[in-house]
Every structure is written in structure tokens, then in C-alpha cells.
Amino acid sequence: MAWIQLVDPNDAEGKLKELYDRAAQTGGGNIGPMIRAGSLNPDALEGRMQIYRALMYGRVSSLSRVEREMIAVVTSVANKCHF
């Protein structure tokens, strides 16, 4: 259970609804907990989503997508984060 208030996708409006819809399109219909964790500040959430796309899909380095995903998994394990 979350320690912070989250906006349920059914209750989202305006910019947050647009961001949830975008996340659902790329997430196979799912709006993950990391997206919902940013629901109280849609502007910050949008920025975080842009950074994530740039890091994971952009040409920011010579790392392959697989290598980037492996780094993300190892970092999550090291931080004891199940996301």
C-alpha cells in the first residue's frame, strides 16, 4: 500500500488524465505505480516521463536498450525497490 495519496485513474482529469492515457498506451493498458506516484503533480510527472523516455530510448550513450534495462534492474534490486 502506498504511503502517499495517489489519484486513481478513474478519477484523473485534465493533464493528469492525458498522462495516464499516454502511460496506458505504452504500458499495455496498465498505469504502473511509478506513474501513479507522481499523480499529485502532473507537471513534474510529465518531466519525469520525458527524462525516462530520453534515457531508455534516446541516443544518450553507446549503451544498448538491453544494457540500460539491466542497469535499471540492478539499481532497483540494490535499492530494494520492486518497481
C-alpha positions in Angstrom: 0.0 0.0 0.0 1.2 3.5 -0.9 2.3 5.9 1.8 1.3 8.9 -0.3 -2.0 9.8 -1.8 -2.5 8.6 -5.3 -5.0 9.7 -7.9 -6.9 6.7 -9.2 -7.0 6.5 -13.0 -10.8 6.6 -12.9 -10.6 10.0 -11.0 -8.0 11.6 -13.2 -8.8 14.8 -15.0 -7.1 17.3 -17.4 -3.4 16.9 -17.8 -3.1 14.0 -15.4 -5.7 12.1 -17.4 -3.7 12.8 -20.6 -0.6 11.5 -18.9 -2.3 8.4 -17.6 -3.8 7.7 -21.1 -0.3 8.1 -22.6 1.2 5.7 -20.0 -1.6 3.2 -20.6 -0.9 3.2 -24.3 2.8 2.4 -23.8 2.2 0.2 -20.8 -0.2 -2.3 -22.4 -3.2 -0.7 -20.8 -1.5 -0.6 -17.4 -0.8 2.6 -15.4 2.1 1.5 -13.2 2.7 2.5 -9.6 5.6 4.8 -10.5 3.4 6.8 -12.8 0.6 7.0 -10.2 3.2 8.1 -7.6 3.5 11.3 -9.5 -0.2 11.9 -9.8 -0.4 14.8 -7.4 2.0 16.9 -9.5 1.2 16.3 -13.3 3.9 18.9 -14.4 6.6 17.0 -12.5 5.2 13.7 -13.7 5.4 14.8 -17.3 9.0 15.9 -16.8 9.9 12.5 -15.3 8.2 10.7 -18.1 10.2 12.7 -20.6 13.5 12.0 -18.8 12.7 8.3 -18.7 12.0 8.2 -22.4 15.2 10.1 -23.2 17.3 7.8 -21.0 15.8 4.5 -22.1 15.0 5.2 -25.8 17.2 8.1 -26.7 20.7 8.2 -28.1 22.2 9.4 -24.9 25.1 6.9 -24.9 26.5 3.9 -26.6 24.6 1.6 -24.3 22.1 -0.7 -25.9 18.5 -0.8 -24.7 19.2 -4.2 -23.1 22.1 -2.8 -21.2 20.0 0.2 -20.0 17.3 -2.2 -18.8 19.9 -4.3 -16.9 21.2 -1.2 -15.2 17.7 -0.3 -14.2 17.0 -3.8 -12.7 20.3 -3.9 -10.8 19.7 -0.4 -9.4 16.2 -1.4 -8.3 17.5 -4.5 -6.6 20.2 -2.6 -4.9 17.6 -0.1 -3.6 15.2 -2.8 -2.6 12.7 -1.3 -4.9 10.2 -3.7 -6.5 9.4 -1.4 -9.4 
